[in-house]
């Protein structure tokens, strides 16, 4: 594979080479793209979309999703049987990890149903997504859709993409510079701490969804979601605390949440982190915005199974309603289209993508002020 070549000083990216492209230089990742950074490709999307429709790549894949659903259902059933047979034992923690994996795989299907990939009609997909999100995964679909749809509309765009907004993790140097005290200490090392912090992401997803449905703002199907979330809590956790001692039950819950959080975070993190950021007021064409801010993960069928199709992030952002099984074919079309238009197509392996994310977060984190730095000394040092 050959790396993407780029000019950080000019703020532009060179054309993709015939082989897969990898990462952008650190200097460019800190650059904010504006309207004149990229050429406007007004008809680029309509051209490739026409070929995609002609090849039938947007048709539903009922057989595939039936198989995935059956496999997940069998996994849950087997886990339940094993839970009953093992009884009061620390071996239950292995089942907790398995449960975290099954819940993440369910979240992948939920994500696809929310994008109208699974069933024929929009309402049917919405019902399926709500049942899976609230009743199985334990996350509010209304909250997820609100956040995720804004991300899809404006990936990596400052002030518009909630996934790069200022939070525990800083994705912009300006945000990192705002960190103070213990948060500053964390931010300066946030790349190295990113994956350990993901152990809390599962808890954060549950918390954010619950705060949303119980808040005062508008919530689609609020009472349905509250009912499903409450039922899910009873079905998933009451048996655990009835069968296991309190300490073991909390350990079971902790392992499940940690595995779920790490798996979810590790699946979504490689997609955009470390790719070009777009200025708040920039107006880019759809094709350029989606392709230039997204990163694919190489690996074929095993990566697709592991990441629920998120490894084809470029194609997913261009065609969010495309079923998982057709993304690989779309990748070939999109790559060729990018070569023709001299648009960079970024793809790397899974572990290298994690390295890019960690390095990028560490570089951004350097902007955080050292909480132990003496203000007087630093002032005269600059002089």
N, C-alpha and C positions, 0 to 999 in steps of 0.2 A: 504493500500500500504506500502511496505517496502522500505527503502532507499537503494541506492547502497552503498555497503561497499567498501572502497578503502584504500590503503596505500599510503599516500602522501610522506612518506620518501623514499619508494622504487620506486615510480613513476609507480606503477602498479595498476590495478583495479581488484577487486575480482569478481568472477562469479556472474551473476545476480541471484537473488532469484526467486522463482516461481511467486511471485507477481510483479507488475510494479515497476521499479526502478525510483528513483527520481533524486537527485542532487549529484554532486561530492563534496567532502570537499574542502574548500577554498584553502588549501595547494596544492591539486592536480591541481586545475584549474590554478594555477600559474606555474605548472610544464610543461616543454616542453618535449614532448615525442620524443624519438629518436628510431633508428632502434631496439635496444635491449629492449625497454620498453614493447613491445607487442610480443607475439609469432606470427610467420608468418603462416597464414592460406591460403596457395596457392590455394587450391581447394574449399574453403568455398563458394565462390560466384557461381562457376559453378554448385555446387550441388543444391543450393537453386534456382538458375535460371532455372535449368532443370525442377524442380517441378512447378515453376511459369508458364513456357511455357506449360507444360502438362495440367495444370488447365485452360488454356486459359485466363489468367489474363492480357495478353498484347493485347488482341483483342480490337478493337475500340468500343466506346460506343456512337454511333451516336444519339440514342434516348435521352440519358441523356444530351448531349451538345446542342441538338436542344431545349430541354426544358429550359436549363439554358439561352441560347441565347434569346429565346422568352420572358422569364421572365424579363431579363435585358432590352430588347427592349420595353416591355410594361412599365417598370419603367421609362425609358427615355421619352416615349410618355406622360405618366401621369404627369411627372414633367413639361414638356413643356406646357401642357394644363393648369396646375395649375399656372404656371408662368404668362401666358397670363391673366387668370381670376383674379388673385390677384392684378396684376398691381403694382402701386407705393405704396408699403407698406413694413414695416420692417418685416412682416411675411415672406417675400421672403428669409430671412436668414435661415429659416427652410428648404426651398427648396434647398438652397445652400448646407446645410449639407447632404440632401438626394442625391444631385448630387455628392458630394464627395464619398458617399457610393457606388453609382452606378458605378462611375469611378473605384473604387477599385475592385469591383466585375468583371468589364470588364478587369482590369489588371490581375486578376487571370486566366481568360480564355485566355488572351494573353500569359501569362506565360506557360500555358498548350499547346497552339498551337505552341509556340516556341520550346517546347520539343517534338513536333510531337505526341501529345496525342489525338488531336481532330479529324483530318481528316485522310484519308488513306495514301496519299502521302506526301513526304517531301516538294515539291514545293507548294502544296496546303496549307499545314500548314504554310509555310513561308509567303505566300500571305495574309492569314487570320491574322496571327500575326502582319504583317506590317500595315495592314489596321486598326486593333484594337489599336495597340500601338501608331502609329503616328496620325491616323485620329480620334481616339476617346479619348484615354487616354492622348495623347500629349507628348509621350516619344519616343525617337528614338529607334527603334528595333535593329539597328546595334550596338548602344552603349550598350544597355541592353544585347544583346547576347554575345558581347565581354567580358563584365564584369562577367556575370552570368555563362558562360561556364567555365571560369577560376576558379570560385568559386567551381563549381561542380567537376572539375578535382582534385582540391586540397583544400578541405574544412579545414579551420582553420590551414593551413600550412603557416608558416611565410615566407613572401616574395613572395608567390605564390597566396594566396587567397586575392583578392582585398577587400573583405569585412572585413578584419582585418588589413588593411593597416592604417598607421598613418594618421589621419585626425582630424576633430573637436573632435571626440570621440576617446580615446585611449583604445585599447584592450590588450595592453601589458605594463607591468611596465616600460620597457625600453623606450617605446614611451612616456608614461606619464612623465617620468623624463626629457624629452626634452622640455616640455611646459614651457613657460615663461610669465611673466606679467599677463594680464587678462586671457590669455588662461590657465595659471597655476591655477588661482583662479577657473576657470570653471572646469578644469580637476579634482581637488581635490573633487569636488561635482558632478561629471558627472553622477553618478548613479541616484541621486535625480533629476537632470536636464534633464535626457535622454528623458522622455516623453514630457515635455514642448518643448524641442528642436525639437521633431518630427513634431511640427506644421509648421516648415520650410522645412520639408523633401519634401513635394510636390513641392514647388518652386525649391528646389535643383534638383529634378529629371528632371523637365522641363529644367532647366538651363544646366545641364550636357549633356542632349541629344542634345540640340540646339548647344552647344559648339562643340560637336562631329561632327554633320553633317555640320557645317560651318567651321570646322577646315581643316588643310592641309593634315591630315592623310587619309589613305584609308577608304572609307565608302561604304559598299555594298548598292546599289540602292539609292545613295545619293539624286538624283533629285526627285525620287519618294517620299522619306521621307520628303524632304523639301516641296514639293507640298502638301503632306498630312498634315504636321504640319501647314503650312500656311492656308490651307482650314479649318482645325480644329479651328484655332484661330478666323477666320471670323465667322464660324457657331456658336461657343460657346459664344464668348464674345462681338461681335458687337451688337447682340440683347439686351444683358444685359445693355450696355451703352446707347442704344437707348431708352429703355423702362424706366429705372430707373435713378434718379438723380445721378450725378457723385459720391457723397459721398456714397450713398446707393449701387451703382454699385461696388465701390471698397470694401465696406464691404461684399457684396455678394461674390466677388472674394476671399477675405481674408478668409471667413468662408469655402468656398469650398476647397481651397488649404490646410487649416489647418486640416480639417476632412480627406481629402485624404491622407495627409502626416502622420497623426497619425495612421490612419487605416492601411496604407501600412507598416509603421514601426513596429506597434504592431503585425502585422501578420508575419513578417519575423524575428523579434528579438528573439522570443523564440527558434528558430530552432538550433542555434549553439553557441550563446553567453553564456560563462561560461562552455562550454565543453572543453575537452583537446585540447591544442595547439600542433601542430606538428612542429618539427624543420625543417628548410629550407632544410637541406641535408638528411633528413630521407627518407627512401624508404620502405613504408608499402604496404602490399597487399591491393587490392581494397576493399575487404569486411571489413577488420579491420578499414581502413581509414574512410570509409563512416559511419559505424555503431557507432564507438567510438566517433565521433565528432558531431553526430546528436542527437537531442532530440525530441521525440514525445510529442504531447499535447493530453491528454485524453479528452473524451467528446462525442465520437460517431458522429452521424449524424449532431448534431447542431454545433459541432466544425468544422466538414468538411464544412458545409455551411458557417459558419462565416469566416473561414480561407482559403477557396478555396482549400482544400486538403493539405495545408501546415502543418496541424497537424500530418500527417503521413510522417514526414520528413525523417525518417530512410528509409522507403520503397521508397520514392520519389528519394532519392539519389542512392539507389541500382538499381532502375528501373525508370529512369527519363521519359521514354516514356509511362509509365503505366497510363491509364485514372484514373481520380479521383475516380470513382465508384468501382474500383477493389482494391484500396489500403488497405481497411479494411481487405479483405480476405488475401492479401499478408502479412499483419501485423501478422496474426496468424502463418503463415509459418515461417516468419523471426524470431519471438520470440522463437518458438520451436527450430529452428536451432541454435539460439544464446545460448539457454540453453544447448543443446547438446555439443556445442563447448566451453562452459564456457566463452562466450563473453558477456559483460554487455549490456543490452538493456535499454536505459534510456527513461522514460516517466513520465510525471507529469501533473497536471491540469494547466489550463491557468494562473490563478492568481499566483500560486506558481512559475510558470516559469518566470513571470514578476519579482517576488521577487528575484529569483536567478540572473536574469540579472542585476537588480539594485544593489544587493549586490556585484556581481562580478565587475561591473564597478566602484563602490566606492572603492573596495579593490585595483584595478589597479590604480585608481586615486590618492591614497595616496602617490604614488611615485613622484608626481608632486611637485616641489619645491614651498614652500610658498613664494609668491611674496613680502611679508612684512618681511620676515626673514632676519635678519642682518647677512651678510656673516662672519664678524669677530666673532660675538657671537657664531654662529653655529660651526665655526671652533674650537674655544677653548672649546666649550661644548663637542665636540667629543673627544678632548684630555683629 
